Amino acid sequence: MSAEDLKLEMRKTASLVDTARRLVADGKIVDLTALEGKARMIADGAGRLPRDEGRALLPGLEALVEGLDRLADELGRARGRVSFADPAET
């Protein structure tokens, strides 16, 4: 995968992260299965590039990690808002 292909995948993944953050903020359930695969593909692809090409991707990779960190924080806060029914009360 070329550096340009990876840049495109990073933009798509960042969009997926932004959408997930909006859904979490709205109290929706979010399936993050695809996100793990995309992140792994990007990391593996970046690791296979020549050093200079890989370094050129660092700002985009760092931005993606920051977005993932924000999503993780929001998921943690959302988890605290979830209430589960007590089976003894049903």
Residue pairs with C-beta under 8 A, 6 or more apart in sequence:
1 9
1 41
1 45
1 48
3 49
3 53
3 54
3 56
3 57
5 45
6 42
6 45
6 46
6 49
6 57
7 57
7 60
9 38
9 41
9 42
9 45
10 42
10 57
10 60
10 61
10 64
11 60
12 38
13 35
13 38
13 39
13 42
13 64
14 63
14 64
14 67
16 34
16 35
16 38
17 35
17 64
17 67
17 68
17 70
17 71
18 67
20 30
20 32
20 35
20 71
21 67
21 70
21 71
21 74
23 29
23 30
24 30
24 71
24 74
24 75
24 78
25 74
27 78
27 81
30 75
39 64
39 68
42 61
42 64
46 54
46 57
46 61
47 54
49 57
